[in-house]
Amino acid sequence: VPKKRKNERFSQLRHKFPAKTKFLPDTSFPLSFKESGGVWGGAPTLSHPRKDIHMANYYDRVGRIFDIQRFSIHDGPGIRTIVFLKGCYLRCRWCCNPESQEYKFQELTMNGSTKTVGQDISVRDLMEELIKDEVYYRRSGGGITLSGGEAMAQPEFAEAILRACHDHGFSTAIETTAFAERDVVARLIPHIDHVMMD
């Protein structure tokens, strides 16, 4: 079979039988199956997402976080930024972030100074922080990790963040206990690339 015809045939088959989404820095970014016209993998990466996507309603979703940790190398592949969502259903004695358990704002005193734990933020404002390290995500195969607390305790907010990250071509991960309703898990999983569960 001539090489040209073979490549054309492969291209036809690729669209007929979509492959699993792959994150290839600067070459493609994942969209949902529906948004990509029925083909996994989506469209070429843009340094900023399409304007119509950026204006989507989920960018205005507001949720509560208590920290953003940059340059993490232990919470998923590559260099990542971790977004810690506030609130958890559990009260584990070994919790690494006990200040995350309560959803309400809290006052925490450390070394004689008091600070408020908790911040309400929109997905749009959060993304402005997350894209600052875009070059590190792309060069290292990293991305964004949601942690907490329990990210699934704020499902609408978590889903909006994950969708916005995929709009920008960022790999997504979640650290979770999966202590949530089945439909919440089913709703979030399509937008998550790496799951770390304990």
N, C-alpha and C positions, 0 to 999 in steps of 0.2 A: 504494500500500500504506500503510495507517495506520501512523503512527510507532511506536505501541506494538507492533503485530505485527512490524514490521521489526526492532525492537530484540530482541524475543523470538527471531526467526529467527536474527539475528546471534549471539546468545548460544548457541543450539543448535549453529550451525556452528563457533563458536570452540572448543567442547568436542570437536567431532568432528574438527576439524583444528587441533590445538594449535599456537599460534604460538611463535616462538623466545623463550626466556627473556629478560625485560627487567628491569633493575634500576631501580626507581622508588622513590626514598627515601620511607620511611614509608607506602608503599601496598602493596608486595608483596615477598616474598622468595623466591628460587628454591630449590626442592627438586629432587631427582633426579626423572626421569620416573616412576619406579616409586613413590617416596614421595608424589608429588603425585596419585596415583590415575590416572595416565595423562594428566595435563594439565600442560603446562609452565607455570611461573609460580608454582605452589604456593599458599600461603595468605597472609593478611594478615600484615604484619610485626609482630613482637612485640619489645619492647625486650629481652626475654630469651627464648631459644628454649623450645619446649614442654619440659616436665619430662622426658617420656619420651625425647626426643631428647638432652637434656643428660646423661642417665644412660646413653647408649649406650656400648658397650664401647670404641669408638675414642677416646673422651675420655681413656682411661687409657693410651693408646699413648705410649711414651716414646721420644724421639729426642735427637739431639745438635745443638745450635746453638752459634754463637760470638758472635752479636750480634743485637740488635733495634734498628733505626733508625727513629725516628718522624719524622713530618712531611716525608716525601720527596715531591718533586713531579716527579721525573725517571724514575720506575720504574713507569710505568703512569698511567692517567688519574686526575685529582684528587689529593687529599692521601692518602698511603698510609703504612702501616707495613711495613717490610721485615724479614722474618725470614731470617737468614742461617744455612743449614744447613751443618754441618761435613762435609767429605769430598768428594773429587772423584777421578774416574778419570784425569783429564788433568793434565799439568804444563806448562801454557802459560807461556811466558816473559813474556808481557804481562799475566798474571793480575792483576786489581785487588786481589784478596784472597789472597795466597799463604799466609797463615796458615790459610786454609780448606781447603787441599788435603789435608792429612793428617786422617784421621778421629780419630786418637788425640789425647788432651789434650797440649798443648804449653806450654812456658814461654817467654814473650816478654818481652824486656827493652827498655824504652823510657825514655829520659831518666833512666837510673839506677834505675828501679823495675821489678820483675818481676811479671808477672801471668800467670795461667793462661788459656789460650785454649781454650774449650770448656766447655759446660754441658749436662748431661742434664736434660731437662724433659718433663713430661707435657703432652699437648694441653690438658688441663683447666687446668693452671697457666699455660700460654702464653696461653690465651684470656682469662684474667683480666687480663693485660697489654694484649692487643689491643683489648678492648672499652672501654678507658679513652678512646680517641679516636674512639669511635663517632660522635659528633656531627659531627666533621670529615669522616669518610667520607661520611656522608649528605648533608651540605651541599655537598660538592665533587664528589660522584660518585666518590669514591676507594674505598679498601679495603686489602686485604692482598696483598703481593707476596712470593713465596718466591724466595730467591736462594741464593748459596753462595760457594764450593763448588758442588756440583751437587745440587740438591734431589732429582733422580731417583735419586741414589745411596742415598737412604733412602726407598724408595717407600711402605712402609707408613705411616711417620711423615708424609710429605708428603701422602698421601691423607687421613689422619686430620685434619690441619690444614685442608686444603681443605674437607672435608665439614663440619667444625665452623664454619668461616667462613660457609659457605652456610646453615648452621642459623641463624646470627645475621643473615643477610641481607647479608653483606659481599661485595663484588665481589672476585674472586680473580685473581691474575696470577702468572706464573712467568717468571724469567729463567733460561734453560737452554741447554745445548749439545745437548740431546736425545741425549747419548751414553749410551744405555740400551737394554735389550732392547725389542723391539717391543711385547711384552705389557705392559711397565711403562708405556710411553707411552700405550697404549690404555687402561690402567687409570686413569691420572691425567687425561687430556684431558677427560672428561665433567665434571670438577669444576673446570676452569680456564676463566675468562672471557677472559683476555688472555694471549697467549704472546709473549714477546720472546726470540728465538733468535739465537745467534751461533755 
